[in-house]
Amino acid sequence: MPLLEVKNMTHYFGGLRAVHNYNLAIEPGQIRALIGPNGAGKTTVFNLLTGIYTPTQGSIRLLDEEISGLMPHQIAARGLGRTFQNLCLWRHMTVLEHVKMARYSRISYGLTGAFFGGAKRRGQEAEIEERAYSLLELLGIRHLADQVVVNLPYGAQRRVEIARAISLEPKILFLDEPTAGMNPEELSKTMDIIRKIHGELGFAIYLIEHRLKVVMELCEKIQTLVFGEVIAEGTPEEIRENPKVIEAYLGKEVIH
Amino acid sequence: MEKEKDREISKRKKVTDKIRLWFSHVPFIGWLLGCLLAVVVEQIFGSMVASMIGLPKIPALFGFVIILKEPFLTPSAIIYVLIIYLLPVFLIARFGSAWLNALARKLLSLPGWMTTLLYLLLMYGILHIWSDISAYRVLTMKLMMIAVILTLSLNVINGYMGEFSCSHPGFMAIGAYVSSALTVMLFADDKLFGPALLPPALGPYLFPLALIAGGAAASIGALVIAIPSFRTRGDYLAIISLAFMFIVKSIIENLEVVGGPRGMGSQPDYANLPTVFIWTVACIWIINNFVTSTRGKALNAIRDDELAAEAMTVNTRQTKMTAFLFSAFWAGVAGGLFAHVLRYVNPGTFGIQKLAEVLAMVYFGGLNSVYGSIFGAVSLSLLEEFLRPLELFKWIIIPLLLIFVMIYRPTGLIAFREFNFQKMIQPRKTPDKEV
């Protein structure tokens, strides 16, 4: 049984059909990618899966439980962590606070704990803090824990976002263009990190990516999305050879 | 020439550095003991010193009022402040840093609650002895502490959550009227509600319940705003809450049961100095607990990026709702205390001017900061009293000050600083000998 199963998902923005008949099955531990030209609807697919939009039609099942129509925070708490294409960090908060915040749904000390303190709150806060530190260690940004995120370089901000998404203990991690705007050095570091967290924590990863180098090296399976429709699906080799994909990216060859 | 100037500047810098270094070795307890000595000195020698240097009586608020009213007494007022307040504080701070640090360390080794209690008692002692001089000081202190509660509660929404609420005077009015109605009905003989229903001796013990009821009523009022406005983002809350404030005011004006526009008086005198002090401390403690917990930090996450907060499992709607009701509760409590301090309320008090006042305190002191709120409320409410003799010009000077703060520090003077009592009471490093 797949971890996440999407069947015939279609979404309209008013009269515009953004996603049409989208199907997906993510197996546990798999790394997959969604590629496609600009404006193909990749981020819309992510937003649909993580509950920011509710699909017009179709079903999304996580571990055989329907999740379409739930609030984004409910879906996130069920194990879908994500990062954003253009960094959605909390500009006044420190790195440590970011990673702790993703544990929100697991906090059980309630309002009494929040207002009056107490042993239960201290225990839980200490526990999530310890976990947060070990995640920061894993991503190599522990020394930045007390920094406010706006002061960090771009690459570190990306890592904070990944650390935050991992902190909620995802079953599937959604990465929306994790290497956008990076130089080759940062790019290879980021790929190392993705491999490392995948190896240590073993969740499935679903990523949107523009750079074919990343996709070809990391992923087992790739979907190509053009104008909201999947035109090709397969292993990196198959996708590379696929004439439809080449056409979508490079345009049709005109024979004189 | 240039060089000399530079040397002059660097020399001056050295001096200020030295002074700062000196005082950085004084622990919090040192300042407290200095203040205690100062207020005791004033209590014993105050009127003597005042008559010796030609002041008619002890200056009520550090001589500011005297300076503005009778400028030729300025030197006397300054001398008084120097002798009575600054000298004792300076002496203790200067010559006591070694044993003060030892004392601070000793206090820290006690169990946590006992340390806190001792510090609080010391603070209250200073407040009590200082305000013992005149009834005017007592009233100023009470209103100042109420302003602290109100400012903190508004900072939860405008600072921590980043929405803009204008309804806090409305919540305050609800709190004031509900708690007054309860105490007047139950414990006072009055022409609105008739004779007391319960023996008045019970009153002071049940007064906290009346305040809590006032706060709860304000929370219910907040629900009325929260439900329609939290579906949307941006300016809607500001507009709806402003409307709410006017609605509350005009409802009370038309409610003859509670006196209509004439207001409501004869509240029993329950809000004495210790009561207001305890409520203020409780408010600071609880609000600070809330905003430093991960649950409370969710407000910051919502303010900075609501979408990301939601994607990180934060239940944004519930969090915003809770914070708004919580904040309204404290505004209601502040209103209840306010009504019992003045022992008279009328709806006119809770209008746009009150709103401007509390907004000024929040933005002057600093957003997203408990220190900032305390500082803003204390400094602005004292400033209002200092400048009282200027009458109309007061309302030119204070707004001007605000404009300058907004230009040079747009988030307020002490913004984004976490309040940490434990850190505050730590002993400081003792000075190195060669300095």
Interface residues (C-beta under 8 A of the other chain):
Chain A: T50 I52 M71 P72 H73 A76 A77 R82 F84 C88 L89 W90 R91 H92 M93 E97 K100 M101 A102 R103 Y104 S105 I107 Y109 L111 G113 A114 F115 F116 G117 R121 E125 I128 R164 A165 L168
Chain B: I286 N289 F290 S293 T294 R295 G296 K297 A298 N300 A301 R303 D304 D305 L307 A308 A309 E310 A311 M312 T313 V314 N315 T316 T322 N368 F416
